Amino acid sequence: MKQRAPLVVANWKLNGGTDLMCASVASFVKKRFKAAIGIAPPYVYISDMVSFLRNSNIMVGSQNVSKFASGAFTGETSAQMLKEVGCGFCLIGHSERRQVFLENDASCHTKIERALAAGLMPILCVGENSQQHELGLTHDILYRQLHQALDGVSLQGQRLCIAYEPVWAIGTGKAASAAQVQEVHEYIRQELGAILGAGVAGQVDILYGGSVKKDNAAELLAMPNVDGLLVGGASLDPDHFAEICAIANELAPHQEAQ
Ligand SMILES: O=C[C@H](O)COP(=O)(O)O
């Protein structure tokens, strides 16, 4: 059992639609998960999702956020707007944003500041690519990504999550092993301690993402430094995602009887 409830977040990426939203809501709305659950659909579904899930304890979030607060920035969505429509969190610096949309550590830093200022929980995504992995550069890459995004950030009691997503494990069906994930999460916790202080670092949820399925969720969540999961492909099947959430539920602290 974990000291705090595991957090399981679905990232639909550029997938889904009204049908998936309705099927997901139907699958989740009656369940009162002890695990913390989040869903990040494409922007256009956020408002409806928030409305459909208003009587549940499931958080809705976004897959990105603008580094700008407002102004002439066509196509952008600000942290304040996301907060206004009911988002609880936003993903920042997903590897697909870094690779395809050329986001960098500096923009991640600004986005984290924007999210915190608006009252959103940032989920900063970090991770090495396969070449960096093969060259043994994982810690160096994470050091840079964590320090450049977080140095100087003051949480002031607000929640922050880190999602470790080795790029070579995303969408490939080849998840990192539980032992690999534990080792890397330990390193992330150590660096968070150096950046934020050990007390605050202990409160940060460190999620793993990359080919998470119902078959490997339990083993990954059993690792002491794995506080949750960020699920891509498997979250597009509401029943499969619900099974992963049920596995996380088993590890959530028991609630005191009322
Ligand atoms: O944000 C989610 C990750 O990119 C993992 O995606 P995946 O579960 O399809 O490998």
The ligand as an ORCA input file, in Angstrom:
! r2SCAN-3c Opt
* xyz 0 1
  O       1.365     10.504    -22.307
  C       1.414      9.281    -22.482
  C       2.585      8.654    -22.989
  O       3.144      9.300    -24.066
  C       2.538      7.159    -23.096
  O       1.874      6.744    -24.256
  P       1.623      5.155    -24.455
  O       0.955      4.692    -23.191
  O       0.749      5.071    -25.653
  O       2.971      4.536    -24.614
*
